[in-house]
Amino acid sequence: MERYKDIERIDQLIVLFMHGTITEDGLKELQTWDAASNENHAYVAHHIRELYALESNENPLDFDDDEAFLRFMKRIGSSGNGTGMWMYIT
């Protein structure tokens, strides 16, 4: 049950991050969770891709989530290593 609460909280933080409304404490919490394991990092990256896809105007059947993630990372000035994503907010 604890894991479910953690994931629910992380999902909330990801949404706040994507909308640019995450607090400094929330960002630190998300960064810490993201850095805790490769699995956590993959989870965060996947959900950022999903949200970016949902917010785009592209046909979901033709949507390339890898391309969208690359566009997102380029937009925030990251080389794709994940650090630029956090620099965008801070």
KELOMI-600026 format. One record per residue: x, y, z of N, C-alpha, C, O in turn. Coordinates in Angstrom, 3 decimals, decimal comma. Atoms other than C-alpha are relative to their C-alpha. Example, Ala and Ser with C-alpha at 12.3 -4.5 7.8 and 13.67 -1.06 7.14 Angstrom:
<nodes>
{node {0,890; -1,190; 0,000}; {12,300; -4,500; 7,800}; {0,900; 1,200; 0,000}; {1,936; 1,181; 0,665}} {node {-0,820; -1,190; -0,060}; {13,670; -1,060; 7,140}; {-0,770; 1,090; 0,730}; {-0,261; 2,198; 0,899}} 
</nodes>
This chain:
<nodes>
{node {0,821; -1,198; 0,000}; {0,000; 0,000; 0,000}; {0,866; 1,263; 0,000}; {0,523; 2,256; -0,641}} {node {-0,893; -1,159; -0,064}; {2,876; 2,376; 0,782}; {0,537; 0,361; -1,385}; {0,629; 1,537; -1,736}} {node {-0,528; -0,234; 1,348}; {4,295; 1,947; -2,735}; {-1,039; 0,727; -0,853}; {-0,695; 1,621; -1,627}} {node {1,077; -0,652; 0,755}; {0,903; 2,942; -4,201}; {-0,087; 1,479; 0,355}; {-0,257; 2,316; -0,531}} {node {0,052; -1,397; -0,430}; {0,879; 6,152; -2,130}; {1,185; 0,772; -0,562}; {1,043; 1,924; -0,973}} {node {-1,184; -0,643; 0,559}; {4,424; 6,929; -3,268}; {-0,203; 0,321; -1,473}; {0,094; 1,430; -1,918}} {node {0,210; -0,194; 1,441}; {3,505; 6,476; -6,938}; {-1,050; 1,083; -0,241}; {-0,900; 1,908; -1,142}} {node {1,039; -1,027; 0,149}; {0,373; 8,582; -6,536}; {0,599; 1,389; 0,238}; {0,286; 2,332; -0,489}} {node {-0,654; -1,276; -0,298}; {2,469; 11,372; -5,006}; {0,939; 0,412; -1,136}; {0,969; 1,578; -1,530}} {node {-0,918; -0,277; 1,097}; {5,088; 11,105; -7,759}; {-0,778; 0,438; -1,233}; {-0,368; 1,369; -1,927}} {node {0,842; -0,405; 1,135}; {2,350; 11,288; -10,406}; {-0,464; 1,452; 0,154}; {-0,468; 2,211; -0,815}} {node {0,423; -1,382; -0,253}; {1,077; 14,499; -8,786}; {1,158; 0,969; -0,248}; {0,975; 2,023; -0,856}} {node {-1,161; -0,861; 0,184}; {4,585; 15,964; -8,742}; {0,367; 0,140; -1,474}; {0,759; 1,220; -1,917}} {node {-0,301; -0,057; 1,431}; {5,128; 15,079; -12,402}; {-0,951; 0,965; -0,709}; {-0,524; 1,749; -1,556}} {node {0,982; -0,907; 0,599}; {1,925; 16,894; -13,370}; {0,340; 1,447; 0,355}; {0,301; 2,323; -0,509}} {node {-0,381; -1,353; -0,412}; {2,975; 19,943; -11,354}; {1,256; 0,456; -0,733}; {1,350; 1,608; -1,156}} {node {-1,229; -0,309; 0,732}; {6,421; 19,806; -12,967}; {-0,313; 0,382; -1,442}; {0,191; 1,386; -1,946}} {node {0,327; -0,246; 1,402}; {4,957; 19,641; -16,469}; {-0,737; 1,312; -0,195}; {-0,593; 1,956; -1,235}} {node {0,746; -1,253; 0,103}; {2,692; 22,608; -15,785}; {0,778; 1,187; 0,544}; {0,290; 2,316; 0,509}} {node {-0,825; -1,080; -0,510}; {5,500; 24,632; -14,228}; {-0,463; 0,566; 1,324}; {-0,110; 1,693; 1,673}} {node {0,535; -0,493; -1,265}; {3,715; 24,925; -10,893}; {0,549; -0,761; 1,202}; {0,045; -0,605; 2,315}} {node {-0,566; 0,776; -1,098}; {5,844; 22,578; -8,802}; {0,761; 0,927; 0,951}; {1,427; 1,865; 0,512}} {node {-0,728; -0,793; -0,988}; {7,231; 24,032; -5,579}; {1,450; -0,468; 0,055}; {1,793; -1,524; -0,476}} {node {-1,406; 0,376; -0,155}; {10,923; 23,979; -4,728}; {0,117; -1,311; 0,785}; {0,910; -2,184; 0,432}} {node {-0,024; 1,246; -0,782}; {10,268; 21,293; -2,095}; {-0,514; -1,178; -0,818}; {0,030; -2,280; -0,739}} {node {0,538; 1,056; 0,852}; {8,181; 19,290; -4,541}; {1,010; -0,440; -1,042}; {1,140; -1,631; -1,323}} {node {-1,019; 0,317; 0,988}; {10,927; 19,493; -7,145}; {1,118; -0,821; 0,626}; {1,579; -1,797; 0,033}} {node {-1,042; 0,760; -0,695}; {13,521; 18,297; -4,642}; {-0,471; -1,420; 0,283}; {0,295; -2,371; 0,132}} {node {0,572; 1,322; -0,264}; {11,232; 15,410; -3,690}; {-0,011; -0,848; -1,271}; {0,358; -2,022; -1,245}} {node {0,044; 0,722; 1,270}; {10,752; 14,442; -7,342}; {1,409; -0,368; -0,460}; {1,639; -1,487; -0,917}} {node {-1,384; 0,273; 0,396}; {14,478; 14,726; -8,080}; {0,603; -1,130; 0,841}; {1,287; -2,005; 0,310}} {node {-0,537; 1,034; -0,897}; {15,369; 12,582; -5,061}; {-0,565; -1,359; -0,360}; {0,169; -2,345; -0,425}} {node {0,641; 1,275; 0,357}; {12,862; 9,893; -6,013}; {0,509; -0,475; -1,352}; {0,793; -1,660; -1,529}} {node {-0,484; 0,325; 1,341}; {13,972; 10,011; -9,659}; {1,411; -0,592; 0,056}; {1,709; -1,560; -0,644}} {node {-1,403; 0,421; -0,078}; {17,645; 9,577; -8,700}; {0,208; -1,271; 0,829}; {1,296; -1,848; 0,819}} {node {-0,151; 1,152; -0,898}; {16,975; 6,722; -6,265}; {0,242; -1,316; -0,729}; {0,862; -2,222; -0,171}} {node {-0,215; 1,240; 0,747}; {16,952; 4,044; -8,983}; {-0,244; 0,230; -1,483}; {-0,903; 1,192; -1,879}} {node {0,251; -0,052; 1,448}; {16,993; 3,440; -12,712}; {-1,476; -0,203; -0,293}; {-2,028; 0,407; -1,209}} {node {1,432; 0,256; 0,183}; {13,450; 2,118; -12,403}; {-0,806; 1,275; 0,249}; {-1,727; 1,586; -0,506}} {node {0,694; -1,254; -0,294}; {12,292; 5,375; -10,815}; {0,216; 1,021; -1,119}; {-0,720; 1,702; -1,537}} {node {-0,293; -0,942; 1,083}; {14,041; 7,436; -13,495}; {-0,800; -0,354; -1,257}; {-1,347; 0,528; -1,920}} {node {0,770; 0,436; 1,173}; {12,407; 5,358; -16,244}; {-1,484; 0,338; 0,176}; {-2,145; 0,739; -0,781}} {node {1,401; -0,303; -0,286}; {9,005; 5,842; -14,576}; {-0,277; 1,486; -0,247}; {-1,253; 1,838; -0,910}} {node {0,185; -1,443; 0,159}; {9,402; 9,636; -14,448}; {0,072; 0,387; -1,477}; {-0,783; 1,120; -1,975}} {node {-0,164; -0,335; 1,422}; {10,657; 9,866; -18,040}; {-1,210; -0,469; -0,811}; {-1,692; 0,253; -1,683}} {node {1,151; 0,541; 0,728}; {7,811; 7,653; -19,292}; {-1,241; 0,877; 0,212}; {-1,969; 1,173; -0,735}} {node {1,203; -0,791; -0,279}; {5,141; 9,724; -17,573}; {0,115; 1,435; -0,531}; {-0,892; 2,043; -0,897}} {node {-0,170; -1,308; 0,643}; {6,627; 12,999; -18,789}; {-0,323; -0,122; -1,483}; {-0,980; 0,749; -2,052}} {node {0,318; 0,236; 1,419}; {6,445; 11,564; -22,317}; {-1,506; -0,108; -0,198}; {-2,057; 0,484; -1,126}} {node {1,458; 0,164; 0,123}; {2,817; 10,541; -21,772}; {-0,721; 1,338; 0,099}; {-1,583; 1,650; -0,722}} {node {0,665; -1,297; -0,174}; {1,783; 13,953; -20,504}; {0,283; 0,931; -1,164}; {-0,607; 1,647; -1,622}} {node {-0,346; -0,830; 1,148}; {3,636; 15,709; -23,290}; {-0,830; -0,411; -1,214}; {-1,287; 0,436; -1,982}} {node {0,804; 0,505; 1,117}; {1,813; 13,483; -25,785}; {-1,452; 0,437; 0,138}; {-2,078; 0,848; -0,839}} {node {1,398; -0,375; -0,227}; {-1,566; 14,206; -24,220}; {-0,235; 1,486; -0,242}; {-1,315; 1,889; -0,674}} {node {0,154; -1,442; 0,135}; {-0,950; 17,933; -24,319}; {0,350; 0,505; -1,394}; {0,196; 1,691; -1,684}} {node {-0,345; -0,427; 1,360}; {0,209; 17,983; -27,919}; {-1,251; -0,056; -0,876}; {-2,280; -0,604; -0,481}} {node {1,114; -0,001; 0,941}; {-2,047; 18,487; -30,895}; {0,089; -1,131; -1,009}; {-0,674; -1,165; -1,974}} {node {-0,198; 1,074; 0,963}; {-0,845; 15,365; -32,654}; {-1,034; -1,105; 0,168}; {-1,589; -1,307; 1,248}} {node {0,882; 1,154; -0,035}; {-3,001; 12,407; -33,536}; {0,653; -1,071; 0,877}; {1,781; -1,477; 0,599}} {node {-0,613; 0,975; -0,896}; {-2,417; 9,894; -30,710}; {0,413; -1,300; -0,697}; {1,328; -1,979; -0,232}} {node {-0,357; 1,223; 0,705}; {-2,296; 7,018; -33,201}; {1,311; 0,154; -0,760}; {2,003; -0,831; -1,017}} {node {-1,236; -0,269; 0,730}; {0,593; 8,676; -35,050}; {1,103; 0,526; 0,913}; {2,182; 0,879; 0,437}} {node {-0,925; -0,643; -0,920}; {2,366; 9,900; -31,931}; {1,224; -0,870; 0,261}; {1,104; -2,062; 0,543}} {node {-1,269; 0,664; -0,284}; {6,027; 8,971; -31,483}; {0,509; 0,544; 1,334}; {1,020; 1,662; 1,393}} {node {-0,347; -0,514; -1,323}; {6,743; 9,243; -27,757}; {1,488; 0,286; 0,146}; {1,866; 1,198; 0,881}} {node {-1,435; -0,272; -0,063}; {10,519; 9,043; -28,233}; {0,323; 1,350; -0,636}; {1,114; 2,124; -0,097}} {node {-0,207; -1,281; 0,673}; {10,441; 11,945; -30,672}; {-0,537; 1,153; 0,852}; {0,085; 2,212; 0,933}} {node {0,577; -1,033; -0,851}; {8,192; 13,925; -28,347}; {0,912; 0,293; 1,191}; {1,103; 1,450; 1,567}} {node {-0,887; -0,197; -1,132}; {10,546; 13,369; -25,441}; {1,252; 0,764; -0,436}; {1,722; 1,648; 0,281}} {node {-1,166; -0,723; 0,516}; {13,497; 14,520; -27,555}; {-0,325; 1,471; -0,248}; {0,491; 2,345; 0,046}} {node {0,417; -1,390; 0,207}; {11,561; 17,660; -28,553}; {-0,115; 0,728; 1,337}; {0,300; 1,879; 1,472}} {node {0,138; -0,583; -1,331}; {10,737; 18,278; -24,902}; {1,373; 0,307; 0,587}; {1,592; 1,402; 1,106}} {node {-1,329; -0,200; -0,549}; {14,360; 17,835; -23,843}; {0,730; 1,129; -0,741}; {1,454; 1,909; -0,123}} {node {-0,617; -1,078; 0,778}; {15,517; 20,127; -26,678}; {-0,574; 1,346; 0,421}; {0,147; 2,336; 0,540}} {node {0,666; -1,231; -0,392}; {12,964; 22,723; -25,644}; {0,527; 0,531; 1,326}; {0,618; 1,742; 1,525}} {node {-0,495; -0,435; -1,300}; {14,333; 22,778; -22,112}; {1,520; 0,028; 0,057}; {2,101; 0,321; 1,102}} {node {-1,447; -0,139; 0,076}; {17,950; 22,638; -23,264}; {0,779; -1,109; 0,643}; {1,819; -0,861; 1,253}} {node {-0,703; 1,136; -0,587}; {18,953; 19,166; -22,153}; {0,606; -0,869; -1,072}; {0,094; -0,964; -2,187}} {node {-0,622; 0,958; 0,913}; {21,281; 16,707; -23,782}; {-0,640; -1,367; 0,128}; {-0,236; -2,303; -0,562}} {node {0,688; 1,272; -0,156}; {18,970; 13,933; -22,635}; {0,443; -0,782; 1,212}; {-0,019; -1,904; 1,414}} {node {-0,465; 0,731; -1,166}; {20,765; 12,976; -19,436}; {-0,873; 0,222; 1,226}; {-0,586; -0,323; 2,292}} {node {0,938; -0,212; -1,088}; {17,910; 14,189; -17,254}; {0,269; 1,253; 0,826}; {-0,643; 1,764; 1,476}} {node {-0,303; -1,153; -0,835}; {19,716; 17,099; -15,604}; {-0,658; 1,270; -0,499}; {-1,112; 2,086; 0,302}} {node {0,592; -1,197; 0,567}; {18,409; 19,747; -17,980}; {-1,475; 0,122; 0,327}; {-2,006; 1,227; 0,447}} {node {1,413; 0,022; -0,331}; {14,872; 18,726; -17,182}; {-0,224; 0,727; 1,327}; {-1,182; 1,487; 1,463}} {node {0,144; -0,623; -1,308}; {15,368; 19,850; -13,585}; {0,447; 1,458; -0,046}; {-0,110; 2,298; 0,662}} {node {-0,476; -1,373; 0,102}; {17,270; 22,983; -14,541}; {-1,075; 0,910; -0,581}; {-1,086; 2,110; -0,307}} {node {1,083; -0,751; 0,612}; {14,212; 24,083; -16,531}; {-0,902; 0,631; 1,062}; {-1,395; 1,745; 0,887}} {node {0,912; -0,428; -1,041}; {12,194; 24,434; -13,348}; {0,673; 0,900; 1,017}; {0,063; 1,860; 1,486}} {node {-0,651; -0,742; -1,078}; {14,768; 25,786; -10,902}; {0,532; 1,321; -0,443}; {1,107; 2,056; 0,360}} 
</nodes>
